[in-house]
Amino acid sequence: MNESMHLEKFNHDLSPELQVKANEMNKLQSQPLDYFLVLDLEGKVEILEFPVVMIDAKTMNYVDFFHRFVRPVEMSENRINEYIEGKYGKLGVDRVWHDTAIPFTNVLEQFEDWIVHHGLWRKEVGRSLPRAAFVTCGNWDLKTKVPQQCKVSQVEIPPYFMEWINLKDLYLNFYRSKAMGMRSMMNQLRIPLMGSHHLGIDDTKNIAKVVQRMLADGAVLQITARRNPKSLDHVEFLLKNRIRP
């Protein structure tokens, strides 16, 4: 990822794009968490991209990011090549994907090292994140796709994926306005789109911008969905007023 060709497509310093101005913090409320982990997975058959942007809940500032391309485990090389060409070829990052993609199990190992490094999780304790929560644009990423991928990769669903914040539901409850996706939120809030839509790391940065705007407007970001640890297929949705499915 440090080659010049890769650097042309990926900005490894997100600070300028996610910088918060002091005058934007006037309405910032006390939050129940210390950090928000904005996540937007890519891949319909298997996960192809796993990007996370960390936002400080108290300052709205960008802290760090984690980004890995994910190599499918149940697809032939020919099918993978077709899949990646169709998904990333038009964005000009297909070679980057082929050069850097690793299996999902390795991504999880590296991600766990990352959240341990930031003091957000202790592997030996094996529980949900006590000081942070994932923020997703919808429930699909953690309700549906992660369990599907864990089954394919023959691993248990990690405990840190047991609860999350669906930004669509919080947006609906806070602004009293329905937004069906990232683009509609950004349009309504007049936030310019950064990068390429459907490139996971760029979509994650854009969702992070929505998170920052909501915090600046005085929103409190709370958990909206929680998986039952004794029945992993069952998810409890904690807000009465929410967008379905």
N, C-alpha and C positions, 0 to 999 in steps of 0.2 A: 504493500500500500504506500510505500515511500518513493516508488519510482515516479519520474517526472510525468509519464503518461497518466498514471493514476492520480497524481496531484492536480492535473488539469481538470479532472472530473470531480474530485472530492476535496473540499476545504476542511483540513483537519483542525482548524482553529475556528470554533463557532462563536467566539466571544463577540466579534463585531456584529454578527447577525442577530444575536440574542442579547445585546446590551440593553440594560434598563436605565432610563434617565431618572434622576432624583425626583423631578417634579411629577413623575408617574406613580409615586408611592403614597400619595396623600390619603387614599381611601383603603390602603392595605389593611386587612383584618388579621387578627391572630388566627393561626391555622392549627388544626389538631395534629398535623404531621410536620416533620422537619424538611422533608424532601419529596419532590414529585418525580417519578421516573416515567417520562413520556415514551410510549412504545407504539410502533405501528409496523406490524409484520407484513411481509409481502410473500405471496405464493399461494395458489389455490389448491394444487395437488399436494405438494409438501412445502414447508416453509423454505423460502429462498433467501430471505434477508431478515436479520434480527438487529434493529437499531433502537437504542435507548438514549434519550437526552435527560440529564439530571438538572432539575431546577430547585434552587433554594426557596423553601416556602416562606421564609421570613423576609427575604430581600428581593425575591423574584429573579435573582441573578442566575445565569447559566453557570453550572459547576463543572460538568464533564460529560463526555459521551462514550458510549460503547457501540461498536458497529462491526458486525460480522456477516459475510455472505455464507449461506448454508447449502451444503451439497446434499441432494436427495439420496436416500439409501435403497429405495425400492424401484428405481427407474433405470432402464438401460441407458448406456451412454448416448445412443442415437436419440432416445426420447429426451434426455437431459439437454442435448445440444439444440433440439427443436424448441424445447420449452424455454431455454435461456435466450435463444435468438428472438423468439416471439415476445418475451418479456422485457429483456434488457438490450437487445440489439438496436431497437429504435431509439434508445436513450444513449447509445454509444458506450455502454459500460459492460458489454458482454465479455470482453477479454479480462477486465478487472475481476469479474465474477469467477471466471475459469481459473485465474491466477491465485485467487485467495479463498475460495469457498472451502469450508470444512464441514464434517458431519455435525448434526444437531447436538449429539452428546458432547462433542468437543466444545461447541459453542456454550453449552450450559456450564461446563467446567470452567471455561474462561470467564463467563459472566459471573459465576459464583466467586471467583477470585476477585473480580472487580468490585462487587458489592461488599465483600469482606474487607477489601482494601479501604473502602470509604466508610467502614464502620457501620454498615446498614444491616449486616446479617452475620450470624455465627453458625458455621456449618455443623458444629457438634450439638448445638441446641435444636436445629432443624425445625424452625417454626416460621410463621409468616413474618413479614418485615415490620418490626416494632416502630420504626421512625420514618418510614417511607411507604409510598403506595404507587403502583403503576397507574398511569393515566392513559386511557385508550379512547379512540373515537368510535364508540360502539362497543358491544359486548363480544363480537366475533373473535377477536384476537385471543382472549384468555378463556372465554367460555367454551369456544368450539375448536379453534385451530391448535392451540397448545396441547389440549388432551389428545386430539387426533395425531399430532406429530409424536407425542410421547408414546402412544400405542405403536405407531410405525417403527419408532426407534427403540422400542422395548425397554422403556424406562418409566418409572413412576412419575406422576406429576409432582414437581418440586413444591415444597410447602409455601414458598414465596409467591406462587401463582394462585393462591387460594382466595384472594380478594383484590378488588381493583376499583378504580373510579372511571365511570363512563362519562366522558365529557359532554356527550349529547344530552344526557339526562340533566346534568347540572346546568348546562346552557339553557335548556328549556325552563327549568325552575327558577333560574336567576334572572334571565332577561324576559321571561314570559313570551318567548319566541321560539318556534320550532325550526331547527336546522338539521337537515338529514345527513350532513356530512361536513368534512373539513372545509371544502370549497364554499359551501353556503354560509358557514360560520364566518369565514374570512371576508366574504362579500358583504355580509351584514355589518361586520365590525370595521369594514374598509381597511383591512390589512392586506397589503400586496403579497402575492404568492412568490415564494422564493424557490428557485431551482426547478426540478422536473417533477410534475405530479406522477405518482406511482413509482417513483424511486424512493424506497423506504426511508433512507436517511433524510431526504429532503422533506418528505411528508411529516416525519417526526419533528423536524425543525419548525415546520409550519404549524403543527398542532401545539408545539411549545409556545409559539407566538400567541396563539389563542389563550393558552393557560395564563401567560403573563398578562394579557389584556384583562382577562376575567379577574385575576388577583388585583390588578390595578383599579378595577371598577368596584372592588369591595366584596367579591365572591369568596365564600368559604368552601374549599374543596374537601368533600367528605367521601368516605367509601360508599359506593352505590350498589355493589354486588359482592356476594360472599359465597364461596363453594362450601358445601357440607363435607367436612373431612371424613365422615363415616359413610357418606354416599356421594361420591365424587361427581356423579351425573346430575346431582341436584344443586341448583344455584338459587340462592335467596336474593331477590332484588329489594333494596332497602328504601327506595323512593316510590311513593304512591303514584306520583305524576311522572311518567317516563315514556320514552319512545320505544315502541315495539317494532320488531322482535328484539 
